[in-house]
């Protein structure tokens, strides 16, 4: 995608609202251990080409391309770190149904802390849970 930048120049950028993958991964990426678990899981699943991490901020800002991509992608996985459910609330506000929803504190029984260093064993546990549920 080309984007105009200062001075009339254009620059090619890869759009983080692309629906090239059939699996969209939305992570809350919050400022806690559980928020960072969601972020790292989204990153790793994307690197593994299992799905594609997508921009929750773009959806939350009501940017039309982002919202439409979230509506059009066949499989959307929403991962919240805690039961406050910020990502879930963004989807609810935009009337986008969620079929695949995970909450780290609930599903993995991990206590939320201010430590932003996720543990690799917790990342692996969440990745496996997501893969198992989506594959059926």
Secondary structure as the mmCIF struct_conf table of DSSP 4:
data_model
#
loop_
_struct_conf.conf_type_id
_struct_conf.id
_struct_conf.beg_label_comp_id
_struct_conf.beg_label_asym_id
_struct_conf.beg_label_seq_id
_struct_conf.end_label_comp_id
_struct_conf.end_label_asym_id
_struct_conf.end_label_seq_id
STRN STRN1 UNK A 2 UNK A 4
HELX_RH_3T_P HELX_RH_3T_P1 UNK A 6 UNK A 8
STRN STRN2 UNK A 10 UNK A 12
TURN_TY1_P TURN_TY1_P1 UNK A 16 UNK A 17
BEND BEND1 UNK A 21 UNK A 22
STRN STRN3 UNK A 23 UNK A 27
BEND BEND2 UNK A 31 UNK A 32
HELX_RH_AL_P HELX_RH_AL_P1 UNK A 33 UNK A 47
TURN_TY1_P TURN_TY1_P2 UNK A 48 UNK A 49
BEND BEND3 UNK A 50 UNK A 51
STRN STRN4 UNK A 52 UNK A 53
HELX_RH_AL_P HELX_RH_AL_P2 UNK A 56 UNK A 60
TURN_TY1_P TURN_TY1_P3 UNK A 61 UNK A 62
HELX_RH_AL_P HELX_RH_AL_P3 UNK A 64 UNK A 72
BEND BEND4 UNK A 74 UNK A 74
STRN STRN5 UNK A 75 UNK A 80
BEND BEND5 UNK A 81 UNK A 82
TURN_TY1_P TURN_TY1_P4 UNK A 83 UNK A 84
HELX_RH_AL_P HELX_RH_AL_P4 UNK A 86 UNK A 93
TURN_TY1_P TURN_TY1_P5 UNK A 94 UNK A 95
BEND BEND6 UNK A 99 UNK A 99
STRN STRN6 UNK A 100 UNK A 103
HELX_RH_AL_P HELX_RH_AL_P5 UNK A 104 UNK A 107
BEND BEND7 UNK A 108 UNK A 108
BEND BEND8 UNK A 114 UNK A 114
HELX_RH_AL_P HELX_RH_AL_P6 UNK A 120 UNK A 135
#
